[in-house]
Amino acid sequence: MAERVPDLLLGAWRRASIVNEDGSSDTESIVLWLQLESAMVDVRIPADMEEPSACEASTGHTTCTPVETGGDGIRRATAEWHTRGSDDIAIHPVSAFPEPGLLEWNEDGSVMVERAPSGAYVEEWHRVPRSADRLIEHRTDSRHRLYAAGDLAVVVTDDRGDDGSPFDVAFAICEPVEARSRWRIVASTLPGRIGEDIDVGL
């Protein structure tokens, strides 16, 4: 059984920005990370995406050191993401997590800054309110699974054959409509599915 991450890391996190070492930045892409007690799913959809292979999306699990408060009053921890296991699903060769992340939280834990030890990037993440209240991972089988954090869900479907076509795997970000009676895809690694109603089993 994988070790539970600290409470400060739980929930749904939307990336507000990334600033790279070369000065380039991105505030437009859709980047969502759902962190459950150990399991995680990370979906990165470029703002100018033209085909699914441009996305980076993966399942896996997270390990994290205990949160410590420094002399400056800032809470810090170091996290690592493990996405290369035989049980994990990725829509793109997994290259997104070559380094651990040095994490810092603001006073109420709603904003987290992640830095690469090498200085390669700085990301700012915002936690979706109340998203740590309900954390669910459900697997129909090894190729079909659901991750939920509050009122956000990611449905992962991997129907790839031997050719490994990216058009046969999907990471769909879903939100509830009509008082949670139905769920709707609001973003997807397959853009043609946006707006589709889906039964997530919640």
C-alpha positions, 0 to 999 in steps of 0.5 A, a space after each residue: 500500500 502506497 504511503 499517504 501524501 500530506 493533507 496539504 497536497 490533496 485535492 484538485 489543482 489547476 495550474 495558473 502558470 509556468 515560467 521556464 528557465 529560458 524565460 518562456 511562460 504559459 498561462 493558457 494551457 489546461 493543466 489539471 492535477 488530481 491528487 488522491 491519498 496516493 494515486 494521481 492523474 495529471 492532464 496537460 492540454 496545450 492551448 494550441 493543441 492540434 492533435 492528441 499526441 501533443 498532450 501529456 497525460 498520465 496516471 500514477 502515484 505521488 510520494 511526498 516528504 512530511 511538510 515542514 515549516 521553515 523559520 520564515 513561516 513557509 510550509 515546504 515539502 518535496 514531492 515525486 511523481 511515479 508514472 512509469 509503472 506497468 499499471 499506469 496509463 499515459 497518452 504521451 511518452 512520460 517525460 513530464 516529471 524528470 525531477 522532484 518538485 520543491 513545494 511551498 504553500 501560502 497561508 491557507 493552502 489554496 496556492 502552491 508553488 512548485 520549483 524544479 531543483 535544477 531551476 528548469 521551471 516554476 509552476 503556480 497551482 491553485 487548489 479547487 475549493 472543497 476538492 479534498 472533501 471527496 477523493 475517489 479512484 475507481 477502476 472498471 478494469 486496468 484500462 478504464 478508470 475514474 479519478 474524482 476530487 470534489 466536483 472534478 473528475 477525470 475519466 481515463 479510457 485506454 482502448 489502444 491496440 498494438 499500433 498504440 494510436 493516441 486516438 484510442 486513449 482519452 483523458 476526459 475532465 468532467 464537471 457535474 451538471 443539474 445538481 450532480 445528476 449528470 456529468 459533462 466533459 469540459 476538456 479532453 485530450 480528444 477535443 471532439 468529446 467536449 460537451 458530451 454527457 458521461 456517466 462517471 458512476 458518482 
